[in-house]
Amino acid sequence: MRLLKPGELGRRAQHVLRDDPRFAEVLGIEESGALQLYQVVTPSRAAKWESHYSLWAKIAPLAATQSREPRYRLAHFSLGGEWQELDVEGSFEYCVQQLLENKYHLFFG
């Protein structure tokens, strides 16, 4: 995964993802305590240089609780142009792991 202005969340995500080739061209950007992920999109019959980054997934912190560990939620950017929160909630690393496992078949074909 490529990071724009690497921060703590990006480094933590890279630690979980390691060398998974599916994330080679994914771009991660930390913003407001969340990690937003962008995938490379190449239009049909277009040259590689015509590719662009498109919102794909987000791991955002939940409202503070009494728990010592912050909790996060995984969301997917839908084709309708809105964030769709998934039933994935837990530690940041758990949410990243759920991207790899792709339980909802939203992240990889």
N, C-alpha and C positions, 0 to 999 in steps of 0.2 A: 504494500500500500504506500502510495506517495502521500506526503503530508505537506500542506502549505502552512508555514510557520509552526513547526513541530512544538507541541506542548505535552503536558502530562498524559492527557487522555489518548492522544495519538500514539505516544510511545507505549502505553499500556495495551492499546489495540494491536500494535505491531507485534508485541510480545506474544499475544494469543494467536494471531494469524500466522506468524512466522513466515515461512516461504511458500504459502499456499498460492499456486499460480493464478487462481481465480481473482486474486486481489492485486495482481501485478500493475494493472492500470487504474485501480480505484484511487480516487483522490479524497483525502480526509482533511476537513477544515474544522478547527475548534472555534465555537462561537457561543457566547453566553453560557458556558459550562456544559455545552453539549458537543458531541462529535457528529458532524454532518458528513455523509459519504456521497460521492458523486461517481457515476459510472461513465465510461466512454461509450458514446453512441455514434455509430456510423450509419448515415442514411442508406437505404437500399440503393444499390448500383452506384454508390458514391466512392470516390477515392479516399484512402485513409486520411489524407490531410484535411478532408472536409468533416472529420469527426469533431464532436464537441462533448463537454461534460454535462451530464444531466443529474439532477437530484435523484437519490436512490434510496438512502436509508438514513436514519438518525437515531442516536442513542442520547436521550435527554434525562437529566436528573428529575426525580419526582420531588414534590414538596417535602420539606424537612419533616422527619418523624423523630420519635424518641430513640430510634435505633442509632447505634454509634456509626454504623457503616451507611454511607449514602446509598440510596436505591435509584435505579435507572429503569427506563422503559424504552423498548425498541419500537420504532415506527418505520413504515415503508411509504415512499412517495408514490401515490397511485397515478394511473394514467389520466385520471380526472383532474390532476393537478393539486391534490390535497394530501396532507399527511394522514395516513391510516395507522392508528396506534394498534399494535399487536398485543396479544395476551402473553407478553414476555416481559417480566419484571424481576429485577434482582440486582446483583452486583454488576458493575460495568463489564467485568470480564465474562460474566454469565451471558449478558446480552450480546457481546462480541461472539461468543461461542455459538449462540443461536444463529448468527449469520452463517457460520460455517456449516452447521447442521441443516439449515434451510428447511426447517419443519413445515413451513407454509408454502413452499415451492414458489416464493416470490422473488428470491434473490438470484437464483441460477436456474437455467432451463432444464 
